[in-house]
Amino acid sequence: MAEDRNPPWSREEFEERLRSKQVYYHIHHPFHQRMHRGELTPEQIRGWVANRFYYQVSIPIKDAAIMANCPDREVRRSWIQRIEDHDGQMEGEEGGIEAWLRLGEACGLDREDLWSQQYVLPGVRFAVDAYVNFARSAHWRDAVCSSLTELFAPSIHQARLDDWPKYYGWIDSAGLDYFRNRLTQARRDVAYGLEVTLSSFQSREEQERALEILQFKLDVLWTMMDCMHLAYVMDMPPYAATEPEGSTDG
Ligand SMILES: O=C(O)c1cc(C(=O)O)c2c(n1)C(=O)C(=O)c1cc(C(=O)O)[nH]c1-2
């Protein structure tokens, strides 16, 4: 029987295989490597912050889509925390979107620059939308699994907290609160997402599917960085080699 040939991995081995996907995390992307070596110009940092804002505002929409697809009240009671983390609560905490706007200001971007999304590259938009659309259409457990890149996120937030004050002294360190807050939030979120994944992807086939889902999400993050690298490092934003509209009689 197929099940005999491919028995499920133990919980430990399954977790280990999920964690081993770290090698594809966007912390290894050349754009992030430049960032962490202090090699990005203010313009390049601003480009990253403005593009990442599209991810920030899409995350709670993605989480609301997961909740909308989830009939399990206990899961929804837990998952709603993520929306509050980003949107802020009714009273009190301002939330991650507000913290990202302050990061933008610390980098020299107006709030309106970020809200207008005028700097968001088409490929970044497509990649982020693919993530949101996945959460809309997939089984809620698959969508939970796709959040597991957060396993690797604390190290990248910590790297920014360590490196930015060293290399980018022109950015007010109060602007880095977003990364500080995410250190604990990401660890808490991922503990829950990991538990759901380990307990609900049980057969080998399901476990292999979980690895594919995680790879899809890694692809989303990597593709975002590719778009930014092309536009801001290689100086090839979309249509760079194209004559502006109206420049020929055509
Ligand atoms: O700065 C980063 O590199 C990074 C990566 C990720 C990630 O791995 O998806 C998230 C975040 N930050 C983040 O701040 C965040 O709130 C977040 C939510 C999620 C998710 O998939 O639900 N990923 C991430």
The ligand as an SDF file (V2000), in Angstrom:
LIG
                    3D

 24 26  0  0  0  0  0  0  0  0999 V2000
   10.0270   41.7440    7.8100 O   0  0  0  0  0  0  0  0  0  0  0  0
    9.9450   40.5890    7.4030 C   0  0  0  0  0  0  0  0  0  0  0  0
   10.8700   40.0300    6.7960 O   0  0  0  0  0  0  0  0  0  0  0  0
    8.6860   39.8770    7.6460 C   0  0  0  0  0  0  0  0  0  0  0  0
    8.4220   38.6510    7.0800 C   0  0  0  0  0  0  0  0  0  0  0  0
    7.1830   38.0410    7.3150 C   0  0  0  0  0  0  0  0  0  0  0  0
    7.0060   36.7020    6.7630 C   0  0  0  0  0  0  0  0  0  0  0  0
    7.9310   35.8910    6.9150 O   0  0  0  0  0  0  0  0  0  0  0  0
    5.9910   36.4260    6.1510 O   0  0  0  0  0  0  0  0  0  0  0  0
    6.1980   38.7310    8.0660 C   0  0  0  0  0  0  0  0  0  0  0  0
    6.5950   39.9540    8.6360 C   0  0  0  0  0  0  0  0  0  0  0  0
    7.7930   40.5040    8.4210 N   0  0  0  0  0  0  0  0  0  0  0  0
    5.7100   40.6920    9.4770 C   0  0  0  0  0  0  0  0  0  0  0  0
    6.0930   41.7430    9.9820 O   0  0  0  0  0  0  0  0  0  0  0  0
    4.3870   40.2220    9.6940 C   0  0  0  0  0  0  0  0  0  0  0  0
    3.6250   40.8530   10.4180 O   0  0  0  0  0  0  0  0  0  0  0  0
    3.9930   39.0280    9.0710 C   0  0  0  0  0  0  0  0  0  0  0  0
    2.7630   38.3540    9.0600 C   0  0  0  0  0  0  0  0  0  0  0  0
    2.9470   37.2770    8.2440 C   0  0  0  0  0  0  0  0  0  0  0  0
    1.9760   36.2630    7.8100 C   0  0  0  0  0  0  0  0  0  0  0  0
    2.2940   35.5360    6.8700 O   0  0  0  0  0  0  0  0  0  0  0  0
    0.8660   36.2200    8.3980 O   0  0  0  0  0  0  0  0  0  0  0  0
    4.2230   37.2720    7.7850 N   0  0  0  0  0  0  0  0  0  0  0  0
    4.8790   38.3050    8.2940 C   0  0  0  0  0  0  0  0  0  0  0  0
  1  2  2  0
  2  3  1  0
  2  4  1  0
  4  5  1  0
  4 12  2  0
  5  6  2  0
  6  7  1  0
  6 10  1  0
  7  8  2  0
  7  9  1  0
 10 11  2  0
 10 24  1  0
 11 12  1  0
 11 13  1  0
 13 14  2  0
 13 15  1  0
 15 16  2  0
 15 17  1  0
 17 18  1  0
 17 24  2  0
 18 19  2  0
 19 20  1  0
 19 23  1  0
 20 21  2  0
 20 22  1  0
 23 24  1  0
M  END
$$$$
